[in-house]
Amino acid sequence: MRIPYLLSAATGLAACSNDVLGANGIPSRTLSLNVGQTLELTLQTIGPGEYASPPSISSTSVRFLDVMLVTPAVPAGVTQRFRFQAESPGRSIIMFQHSGQASDPGGGPHRPRHR
């Protein structure tokens, strides 16, 4: 069973920034990024499976950089840190697909928002 995890990101032209914005994969969360800013999004799996890499991104305003496993590992399941770069003004929807059924305790797709 594949479980989608949706995230939207809005980027603005404010001052260019190299600051890193970190967030956990919490549903219904809104974040804003400045062009040039990096987003680190940490997603925890409960049970088997992991989030597929790269996630699909709806526009070129946000670019996927990489994903890494977060250590130390925890018994509950895999923790992954996805990194993105704000490339241009606009809005992007980032969709994560999960390979296991146990990662969705809420029973449906999550829609955290980045602004």
SULLINZI-V28121 format. One record per pair of residues at least 24 apart in sequence whose C-alpha atoms are under 10 Angstrom apart, sorted by sequence separation. I is the first residue (numbers start at 1). J is the second residue. If there is no record, write none. Layout:
BEGIN
I | J
I | J
END
This chain:
BEGIN
7 | 31
8 | 32
9 | 33
10 | 34
11 | 35
12 | 36
38 | 62
39 | 63
61 | 85
62 | 86
63 | 87
91 | 115
10 | 35
11 | 36
37 | 62
38 | 63
39 | 64
40 | 65
42 | 67
61 | 86
62 | 87
63 | 88
77 | 102
78 | 103
90 | 115
11 | 37
35 | 61
36 | 62
38 | 64
39 | 65
40 | 66
41 | 67
42 | 68
43 | 69
44 | 70
60 | 86
61 | 87
62 | 88
77 | 103
35 | 62
38 | 65
40 | 67
42 | 69
43 | 70
50 | 77
51 | 78
55 | 82
60 | 87
61 | 88
62 | 89
42 | 70
46 | 74
47 | 75
48 | 76
49 | 77
50 | 78
51 | 79
54 | 82
60 | 88
61 | 89
62 | 90
33 | 62
45 | 74
46 | 75
47 | 76
48 | 77
49 | 78
50 | 79
51 | 80
53 | 82
59 | 88
60 | 89
61 | 90
62 | 91
63 | 92
9 | 39
44 | 74
46 | 76
47 | 77
48 | 78
50 | 80
60 | 90
61 | 91
62 | 92
64 | 94
45 | 76
46 | 77
47 | 78
51 | 82
59 | 90
60 | 91
61 | 92
62 | 93
63 | 94
44 | 76
45 | 77
46 | 78
59 | 91
60 | 92
61 | 93
62 | 94
44 | 77
45 | 78
46 | 79
58 | 91
59 | 92
44 | 78
45 | 79
58 | 92
59 | 93
43 | 78
44 | 79
45 | 80
57 | 92
58 | 93
59 | 94
43 | 79
44 | 80
56 | 92
57 | 93
58 | 94
42 | 79
43 | 80
44 | 81
56 | 93
57 | 94
58 | 95
5 | 43
42 | 80
43 | 81
55 | 93
56 | 94
57 | 95
41 | 80
42 | 81
43 | 82
55 | 94
56 | 95
57 | 96
40 | 80
41 | 81
42 | 82
54 | 94
55 | 95
56 | 96
40 | 81
41 | 82
42 | 83
54 | 95
55 | 96
56 | 97
39 | 81
40 | 82
41 | 83
54 | 96
55 | 97
39 | 82
40 | 83
41 | 84
52 | 95
53 | 96
54 | 97
55 | 98
39 | 83
40 | 84
52 | 96
53 | 97
38 | 83
39 | 84
40 | 85
51 | 96
52 | 97
53 | 98
5 | 51
38 | 84
39 | 85
50 | 96
51 | 97
52 | 98
2 | 49
4 | 51
37 | 84
38 | 85
39 | 86
50 | 97
51 | 98
52 | 99
1 | 49
3 | 51
9 | 57
36 | 84
37 | 85
38 | 86
50 | 98
51 | 99
2 | 51
6 | 55
8 | 57
9 | 58
12 | 61
36 | 85
37 | 86
38 | 87
49 | 98
50 | 99
51 | 100
2 | 52
5 | 55
6 | 56
7 | 57
8 | 58
9 | 59
11 | 61
35 | 85
36 | 86
37 | 87
48 | 98
49 | 99
50 | 100
4 | 55
6 | 57
10 | 61
11 | 62
34 | 85
35 | 86
36 | 87
48 | 99
49 | 100
50 | 101
9 | 61
10 | 62
33 | 85
34 | 86
35 | 87
36 | 88
48 | 100
49 | 101
51 | 103
9 | 62
33 | 86
34 | 87
35 | 88
43 | 96
45 | 98
47 | 100
48 | 101
49 | 102
50 | 103
8 | 62
32 | 86
33 | 87
34 | 88
35 | 89
46 | 100
47 | 101
48 | 102
49 | 103
33 | 88
34 | 89
35 | 90
45 | 100
46 | 101
47 | 102
48 | 103
25 | 81
33 | 89
45 | 101
46 | 102
47 | 103
24 | 81
45 | 102
46 | 103
47 | 104
23 | 81
45 | 103
46 | 104
22 | 81
32 | 91
44 | 103
45 | 104
46 | 105
22 | 82
43 | 103
22 | 83
21 | 83
20 | 83
21 | 84
20 | 84
20 | 85
18 | 85
18 | 86
17 | 86
16 | 86
13 | 86
11 | 85
12 | 86
13 | 87
11 | 86
12 | 87
13 | 88
14 | 89
39 | 114
10 | 86
11 | 87
12 | 88
13 | 89
9 | 86
11 | 88
12 | 89
13 | 90
10 | 88
11 | 89
12 | 90
10 | 89
11 | 90
12 | 91
27 | 106
10 | 90
11 | 91
9 | 90
10 | 91
11 | 92
29 | 110
30 | 111
31 | 112
32 | 113
33 | 114
34 | 115
9 | 91
10 | 92
27 | 109
28 | 110
29 | 111
30 | 112
31 | 113
32 | 114
33 | 115
8 | 91
9 | 92
10 | 93
27 | 110
28 | 111
29 | 112
30 | 113
31 | 114
32 | 115
8 | 92
9 | 93
26 | 110
27 | 111
28 | 112
29 | 113
30 | 114
31 | 115
7 | 92
8 | 93
9 | 94
25 | 110
26 | 111
27 | 112
28 | 113
29 | 114
30 | 115
7 | 93
8 | 94
25 | 111
26 | 112
27 | 113
28 | 114
29 | 115
6 | 93
7 | 94
8 | 95
25 | 112
26 | 113
6 | 94
7 | 95
24 | 112
25 | 113
5 | 94
6 | 95
7 | 96
4 | 94
5 | 95
6 | 96
4 | 95
5 | 96
6 | 97
23 | 114
3 | 95
4 | 96
5 | 97
3 | 96
4 | 97
5 | 98
2 | 96
3 | 97
4 | 98
2 | 97
3 | 98
4 | 99
1 | 97
2 | 98
3 | 99
1 | 98
2 | 99
3 | 100
1 | 99
2 | 100
3 | 101
1 | 100
2 | 101
3 | 102
5 | 104
1 | 101
3 | 103
4 | 104
1 | 102
2 | 103
3 | 104
5 | 108
6 | 109
7 | 110
8 | 111
9 | 112
10 | 113
11 | 114
12 | 115
3 | 107
4 | 108
5 | 109
6 | 110
7 | 111
8 | 112
9 | 113
10 | 114
11 | 115
3 | 108
4 | 109
5 | 110
6 | 111
7 | 112
8 | 113
9 | 114
10 | 115
3 | 109
4 | 110
5 | 111
6 | 112
7 | 113
8 | 114
9 | 115
3 | 110
4 | 111
5 | 112
6 | 113
7 | 114
8 | 115
END
